[in-house]
Amino acid sequence: MALVTILNVQVLDNPAPFTNPLQFEVTFECLQELQDDLEWKVTYVGNARDAKFDQTLEEAMVGPVPVGVNRFILQTPPPNPAQIPNQDLIGVTVILLSCSYLNQKFVQIGYFVNNEYADPFEPENYPDPVDISKLGRNILADEPRVTRFPIDWTGANPTVTTMDGATDEEEAAAIAADGQDDGMDVEAMDEDDEEEDEEEEDEEEDDSAEVDLEDEEEGEEEEEGEDEEAEGEEGEEGDDYDEEMRMNTSFEYPEGMEIINNDSNSIDIARMLAK
């Protein structure tokens, strides 16, 4: 169970000029006394394709944290436009607000940011360089993307998480896997072949079952046709007897017996195979 829960984050001074500081009013609840402070971090994504342009706008330690509901305002300086590629200054990007405990990130809140230029321009006439004084920032505060990560709140087995939520061990394993030979896994291929063979056998069994059912239905229809011809050869006395039997609805079925209609012999093949 998480000992700290984010109750609300309000973006202040929004929209605003690009050069204005960013302000977040954070409300959170602490369920029990913490042995360490909370670390809050604000990151501006300068380029969606390259993390080297990310800017850490603020890192603040908050503590000691009393038990109960707490509120504070986190203010950060604006991003440095000199560290952002000119073609990425205008348009949509992301701001990340995260919180960590004992070097373990347990929550991250992402906001889309729309940087608008005061002067209209055509895409082929992109401003170069961009006049920062004409750049406005609009944080889409009503559409946050909240991601929570499980951590060890006791600190006995801390797990450090990266920006995408993966642990250091998982990230190292992924990097190691990328550095290995690209040869195919023979065992995995054998397992896949066995699974495909089993699926083909199941499909053949289903097809044969469907054919058998169709043959049985055709045989039943032929038998019904022969019975109808035999009944047609019988006299009026037999017809009266059959009519009397069909109209007799006073028969009581034993308790627990399932009553089905006359079309119950027709089986829905698709539904049977779907089970």
N, C-alpha and C positions, 0 to 999 in steps of 0.2 A: 504494500500500500504506500502511495506517495505521501510524504510528510508535508509537502508544499504543493498547493494547488493555485493556479492562476485563475482569479475570478474575473478580472476585466483589465483590458488595456485600452486607454483612450489616447488617440493621437491629437496632440495640441498644435495650434498654429498651423492649420492645414485647410486649404492649400496655402502655399507660401512661395516667395522667391527662392530660387535654388540656393542662394548664398545664406539663407536663414538657418539658425540652428534647428535641429530636430528635437522634439519634446514628446515623451511618452509618460502618461500617468498610469502607473501599474498598481493594481490592487490584487493582493494574494493572501492566502490563508495558510498559517503554519499550525499543524496539528499537535506538535510536541517540541520540546526544546531541542535545538540543534547544537551540535558540538563545533560547528564551523560556520563561517559566513557564506552567504550566497553570492555567486559571481554572475553579474549581468553583462551581456556583451551585445553591441549593435554593429552589424556588418552591412556595408553597402556593396552590392554586386556591380562592379564597373563594366564587366563584359560577361555575357551569359556563356560564352564558349571557352573562356580562359580564366581560371581562378587567380592568376597572378595579378589581375586588376582589382581583386576584392580589397576593400578598405575597411579596417577595423576603426570605427568612429569613436567608440568608447568601450572601456572595460572598467566596471565599478564593482567594488566589494560592498555588500550591504549586510550589516550585522553589528552587534548580536541581534538576532531576530526573535522578538517576543512571540509567545504563543497567542494565536488569535488572528484577526484580520489586520493587515498592514497595508499602507499606501505610501507611495513616494513618486516623485517626478524624476525621470531619467532624461537629462539633456545632453546632447552630443553636438559637436561642431559639424558643419556641413561637409560633404565629401570634397576632396581636393580635385577640382576639374583637371588639373595638370596631369593627374595620374589616371585619367580616363581617356580612352581613344576618342578622337573628335567625332567619329561617326556614331559613337555610343552615348554621346551626351544628350541627344534628343531621342525621345521614344520611351519604351517601356523597359523597366528593370525591376529589381527586387531589393528590399531591405529586410534583414533578418534580425530578430530580437530573440536572444537565447539566454537561458539561465542554467548554471551548473552548480553542483554541490560536491565537494571533495574531488574536484577535477572530473566530474561526471555530468555531462549535459543531460538534463531530464526533460527539458521542454524547449521547443523552438517555434516561434511565431513569424511567419513570413507575410510580407505585404507587397503587393504589386505597386509600382511607382510609375506614374506617367509624367515625364518631363516634356513640357510644351514650350514651343518657341513663340515669342510674341509676334514676329513677322512671318506671314505666310510665305511658303516657298514650294517649288516643285521638287520632286525627288531627285531629278537630274541636276538641280541647282542647290544641292545641300550646302548650308553655310560652312565655309572653311576659311578661317576658324569660326567656331560658334561664339557669339557674343554672350557671355555668361550673364550679363546684366539683363538680357532679354529672355532668360530661361526661367520658367516657373516649375515648381514641384507640386504634384498632387498625389498624395498617398491614398490608395483605395482602402481606407480604414474599415469599411463595412464588409470587406471580403478577406479576412485573415485566413491563413493556412496554418493550422496548429498541429504540431507533431510532438508526441510524448514518447520518452524513452525510459524503459525500466532500469533502475540503478540500485546499487546496494547503499541504502541510507545509513547503515551502521559503519561503513568505511572499512569493514574487514576484508572485502574482496572488491575493491573499486574497479570499475570498467570505464575507460575513457572512450567517449564517442567522438566521431568525426562530424564534419558538416552535413554529410548525407545520412547520419544516424548509425553508420556501421562502426563496430568496435575496432580498436587498433589491431587486435588479433585477426578479425575478419578482413580488414583492409590489407594487412600483411599477407594473409593467405591468398587474397585475390591477386596481389602483385606477384607473389611467387608463382601462382598458376599461370599468369600471363607470360612469365619468363621461361616456362618449361617448353619442351619440344611440342610442336603442334601435331605430332603423330596421333592417330586415332587410338582410342582406348579399345583394345581387342575384346576384353571381357565385357565392356559395355555393349559392343557391337553384337557379341554372342547373345547377351541377354535380350537385346532388341530383336534379334532374329527369332529367338525362342518365343517372345511375346507375339511377333507377327504370325508365326506358325500356329500358335494357339488360337489367335483371332481368326485365321483362315479356317481352322478346323471347326470352330464354333459356328462360323458363317455357313460352312457346308452342312453341318448338322441342322441348323435352322432351316436351310433351303430344303433339305430332304424331309424335314418334319412338315414343312409347308406343302410339299408335293404329296406326301402321304395323306395329309388332311384333305387336300383337294380331291385325291382319288377316293377317299372315304365318302366325301360329300357327293361325288358323282355316282358312286355305288348306291348310296342311300336314295338319290333321286331316281335311279333306274328301278330300285326296289319299290319305291313309292309309285312309279308309273305302272309297274306290273300289278301292284295291289289295286290301283284304281281300275285297271282293265278287268281284273277278276271281280271287283265289286260291281262294275258295269254289267257283267254277265249275270249277276244274281238277280232275283226277281224283286218285285215291288215290296215284298215282305221284308227282305233284307234291308232295303232302303229305309223303310219305316223304322226298323229296329235301330239302324245307325243314327237316324235323326233323333230318336227318343234318347239314345245314349248321349249325344252331343248337347241336348237341351237339359240334361239332368245335372244341375249345379248344386244339389243338396248334399254332395258327398263331403264328409268331414275328414280332413287330413290329420294324422296323428300329431301330437304335440312335438315340436322340435323339427318337423320335416320342412325342408325348404321348398316352397312352391315356385316353379319357374314357368316361363311361357313356352309356347310351342316352338319358338324360334331359338331356343337355347342351344341347339346343336350347332348353330353357326358360330364359329369362333373368330374373334378379331385377331388376326395374325400379327398385325403391327403392334397392338397393345401387348400381346403375349411376349413378343420379342423384346419389348421395351422393359420388361420386368427384370 
